[in-house]
């Protein structure tokens, strides 16, 4: 069974299972990787993207978007939005499924972790300093860079694509992730935030819906900016 929807769902689930899995490993109480830090998180997220692309392609998504900003950029460039809901629907549900797997995997550690901020960080992003205009700019600019960089990768041998995307995400995480935690992917943030809201987790605190629009609209705006910049050449 393969299709664009299944491919996006499987690939994004893989992305979140590994990506937020490393955040859980670093932040939750009593894990083997507790407090190993940003380097571990950025590296695992980068590898998760590369692996997610291969999984998504295998299960039927030739584009392996895994991220609504890639879908937005592609639809804007071609003017064809007919598959937008197929891609984004698969991504959102895949992100929720991947987060569910993280919760099951680390369930005993969620039970003993008392810090609500640490728990929420294993689901969704949160700014280091809450400043909505600059938080929005951080997400938009980083997302625009991703779209521009992805546009340049089209000139490189196809087989290297997934590895280059992983390197790109690694660089963005290390260089630009200190402000908002670099969601740069609306599905990656919204899907797990929904799961944070509905799952029975002790000490989880609030899901911070007041901030939730920034990691959705910021990257989406960045996708449009990046797409426009690519047209200037």
C-alpha positions as a printed NumPy array, in Angstrom:
array([[  0.   ,   0.   ,   0.   ],
       [  1.556,   3.251,  -1.128],
       [  0.35 ,   6.743,  -1.967],
       [  1.332,  10.345,  -1.427],
       [ -0.818,  10.466,   1.714],
       [  0.638,   7.256,   3.178],
       [  4.152,   8.324,   2.243],
       [  3.793,  11.69 ,   3.954],
       [  2.175,  10.116,   6.993],
       [  4.869,   7.43 ,   7.366],
       [  7.753,   9.79 ,   6.68 ],
       [  6.528,  12.499,   9.052],
       [  5.774,   9.923,  11.756],
       [  9.359,   8.703,  11.422],
       [ 10.618,  12.294,  11.568],
       [  8.75 ,  13.018,  14.817],
       [  9.449,   9.676,  16.454],
       [ 13.188,  10.237,  16.059],
       [ 13.183,  14.038,  16.319],
       [ 11.111,  14.477,  19.431],
       [ 12.466,  11.165,  20.637],
       [ 15.872,  12.767,  21.067],
       [ 14.32 ,  15.743,  22.859],
       [ 12.633,  13.327,  25.261],
       [ 15.933,  11.487,  25.733],
       [ 17.694,  14.735,  26.616],
       [ 15.045,  16.393,  28.789],
       [ 13.027,  13.737,  30.578],
       [ 14.09 ,  12.541,  34.006],
       [ 16.087,   9.338,  34.326],
       [ 16.917,   8.673,  30.667],
       [ 20.325,   7.464,  29.482],
       [ 20.722,  10.654,  27.461],
       [ 19.586,  13.121,  30.109],
       [ 21.102,  16.603,  29.697],
       [ 23.281,  15.718,  26.678],
       [ 22.242,  19.034,  25.136],
       [ 21.563,  20.905,  21.916],
       [ 24.254,  19.184,  19.854],
       [ 22.587,  15.824,  20.332],
       [ 19.157,  17.282,  19.551],
       [ 20.273,  19.09 ,  16.385],
       [ 22.153,  16.051,  15.09 ],
       [ 19.303,  13.608,  15.668],
       [ 16.75 ,  15.949,  14.073],
       [ 19.   ,  16.24 ,  11.022],
       [ 19.343,  12.469,  10.718],
       [ 15.61 ,  12.085,  11.336],
       [ 14.858,  14.264,   8.315],
       [ 17.122,  12.215,   6.056],
       [ 15.644,   8.921,   7.25 ],
       [ 12.116,  10.329,   7.022],
       [ 12.678,  11.257,   3.378],
       [ 13.677,   7.69 ,   2.513],
       [ 10.68 ,   6.26 ,   4.383],
       [  8.28 ,   8.729,   2.771],
       [  9.58 ,   7.976,  -0.724],
       [  9.361,   4.221,  -0.176],
       [  5.713,   4.465,   0.884],
       [  4.644,   6.475,  -2.126],
       [  5.417,  10.185,  -1.825],
       [  7.773,  11.114,  -4.668],
       [  8.308,  14.576,  -3.233],
       [  8.744,  13.436,   0.395],
       [  7.823,  16.897,   1.651],
       [  7.376,  16.052,   5.382],
       [  6.723,  19.738,   5.961],
       [  3.874,  22.046,   4.883],
       [  6.343,  24.803,   3.946],
       [  7.755,  22.561,   1.222],
       [  4.215,  21.872,   0.034],
       [  3.315,  25.579,   0.14 ],
       [  6.435,  26.471,  -1.84 ],
       [  5.745,  23.804,  -4.443],
       [  2.089,  24.749,  -4.854],
       [  2.961,  28.45 ,  -5.077],
       [  5.594,  27.799,  -7.725],
       [  3.361,  25.634,  -9.923],
       [  0.011,  27.255,  -9.147],
       [ -1.455,  23.773,  -8.595],
       [ -2.972,  23.366,  -5.122],
       [ -4.96 ,  20.206,  -5.884],
       [ -2.764,  17.937,  -3.735],
       [ -2.201,  20.429,  -0.92 ],
       [ -4.618,  18.79 ,   1.529],
       [ -3.289,  15.316,   0.667],
       [  0.271,  16.315,   1.527],
       [ -0.515,  18.436,   4.58 ],
       [ -3.134,  16.031,   5.914],
       [ -0.615,  13.202,   5.814],
       [  2.014,  15.389,   7.454],
       [ -0.243,  16.502,  10.303],
       [ -1.529,  13.018,  11.083],
       [  1.968,  11.622,  10.734],
       [  3.282,  14.166,  13.227],
       [  0.568,  13.172,  15.693],
       [  1.33 ,   9.479,  15.207],
       [  5.065,  10.013,  15.629],
       [  4.462,  11.954,  18.837],
       [  2.227,   9.201,  20.14 ],
       [  5.1  ,   6.764,  19.609],
       [  7.438,   9.061,  21.562],
       [  4.982,   9.188,  24.444],
       [  4.612,   5.397,  24.518],
       [  8.36 ,   4.868,  24.174],
       [  9.239,   7.21 ,  27.059],
       [  6.103,   6.645,  29.134],
       [  7.871,   5.729,  32.413],
       [ 10.022,   8.853,  32.129],
       [  7.011,  11.081,  31.526],
       [  5.531,   9.635,  34.701],
       [  8.48 ,  10.734,  36.858],
       [  9.328,  14.067,  35.192],
       [  8.018,  16.97 ,  37.256],
       [  9.046,  19.911,  35.062],
       [  6.102,  20.926,  32.808],
       [  8.419,  22.954,  30.573],
       [ 10.624,  19.945,  29.905],
       [  7.588,  17.792,  29.174],
       [  6.106,  20.3  ,  26.731],
       [  9.459,  20.745,  24.981],
       [  9.347,  17.064,  23.996],
       [  6.155,  17.844,  22.091],
       [  6.308,  21.342,  20.639],
       [  8.459,  24.454,  20.483],
       [  8.658,  27.403,  22.824],
       [ 10.691,  30.624,  22.498],
       [ 13.705,  31.243,  24.723],
       [ 12.521,  34.847,  25.062],
       [  8.85 ,  35.416,  24.29 ],
       [  8.645,  38.281,  21.808],
       [  5.986,  37.529,  19.237],
       [  7.304,  39.822,  16.459],
       [ 10.854,  38.49 ,  16.733],
       [  9.694,  34.921,  17.321],
       [  7.686,  35.201,  14.109],
       [ 10.671,  36.667,  12.261],
       [ 12.956,  33.885,  13.5  ],
       [ 10.616,  31.208,  12.19 ],
       [  9.93 ,  33.04 ,   8.926],
       [ 13.569,  33.802,   8.113],
       [ 14.826,  30.301,   8.957],
       [ 12.03 ,  28.774,   6.872],
       [ 12.771,  31.089,   3.946],
       [ 16.407,  29.991,   4.066],
       [ 15.332,  26.359,   3.981],
       [ 13.177,  26.917,   0.891],
       [ 15.941,  28.816,  -0.907],
       [ 18.499,  26.15 ,  -0.05 ],
       [ 16.163,  23.371,  -1.174],
       [ 15.708,  25.226,  -4.457],
       [ 19.457,  25.196,  -5.058],
       [ 19.691,  21.465,  -4.306],
       [ 17.734,  20.72 ,  -7.486],
       [ 20.941,  21.252,  -9.475],
       [ 22.781,  18.496,  -7.57 ],
       [ 22.779,  14.756,  -8.222],
       [ 19.437,  13.374,  -7.042],
       [ 20.834,  10.632,  -4.795],
       [ 22.497,  13.168,  -2.529],
       [ 19.269,  15.073,  -1.882],
       [ 18.169,  13.468,   1.412],
       [ 21.649,  13.839,   2.9  ],
       [ 21.898,  17.48 ,   1.879],
       [ 18.516,  18.198,   3.449],
       [ 19.747,  16.597,   6.665],
       [ 22.862,  18.793,   6.62 ],
       [ 20.668,  21.832,   6.033],
       [ 18.447,  21.022,   9.027],
       [ 21.542,  20.367,  11.143],
       [ 22.963,  23.785,  10.242],
       [ 19.668,  25.563,  10.875],
       [ 19.301,  23.896,  14.257],
       [ 22.78 ,  24.791,  15.438],
       [ 22.918,  28.287,  13.95 ],
       [ 19.336,  29.549,  14.171],
       [ 17.556,  27.308,  16.664],
       [ 18.429,  29.217,  19.824],
       [ 15.522,  31.653,  19.622],
       [ 12.386,  29.566,  19.093],
       [ 13.617,  25.988,  18.922],
       [ 13.36 ,  26.098,  15.102],
       [  9.961,  24.555,  14.433],
       [ 10.261,  25.596,  10.746],
       [  7.479,  23.077,  10.125],
       [  3.835,  23.781,  11.009],
       [  2.894,  20.086,  11.161],
       [  5.875,  19.267,  13.354],
       [  4.656,  21.765,  15.965],
       [  0.875,  21.682,  15.668],
       [  0.415,  17.901,  15.566],
       [  2.472,  17.218,  18.71 ],
       [  0.933,  20.244,  20.473],
       [ -2.484,  18.679,  19.924],
       [ -1.153,  15.426,  21.38 ],
       [  0.245,  17.303,  24.377],
       [ -3.205,  18.733,  24.951],
       [ -5.065,  15.401,  24.804],
       [ -2.652,  12.839,  26.291],
       [ -2.879,  12.025,  30.032],
       [  0.548,  13.169,  31.26 ],
       [  1.241,  14.068,  34.906],
       [  2.612,  17.584,  35.479],
       [  2.31 ,  18.507,  31.798],
       [  1.004,  22.03 ,  32.325],
       [ -0.611,  24.089,  29.584],
       [ -0.13 ,  23.588,  25.837],
       [  0.413,  27.343,  25.254],
       [ -2.109,  27.859,  22.467],
       [ -1.461,  31.603,  22.616],
       [  1.943,  30.977,  21.042],
       [  0.873,  28.123,  18.758],
       [  0.097,  30.332,  15.752],
       [  3.727,  31.478,  15.408],
       [  5.253,  28.094,  14.463],
       [  2.4  ,  27.671,  11.975],
       [  2.152,  31.089,  10.308],
       [  5.831,  32.064,  10.683],
       [  7.158,  29.128,   8.63 ],
       [  4.282,  29.488,   6.155],
       [  5.23 ,  33.125,   5.567],
       [  8.849,  32.039,   5.209],
       [  7.837,  29.547,   2.531],
       [  6.29 ,  32.351,   0.482],
       [  9.322,  34.58 ,   0.997],
       [ 11.721,  31.819,  -0.005],
       [  9.679,  30.944,  -3.084],
       [  9.706,  34.583,  -4.171],
       [ 13.474,  34.875,  -3.672],
       [ 14.027,  31.859,  -5.915],
       [ 12.153,  33.618,  -8.728],
       [ 14.65 ,  36.499,  -8.699],
       [ 17.327,  34.411, -10.407]])
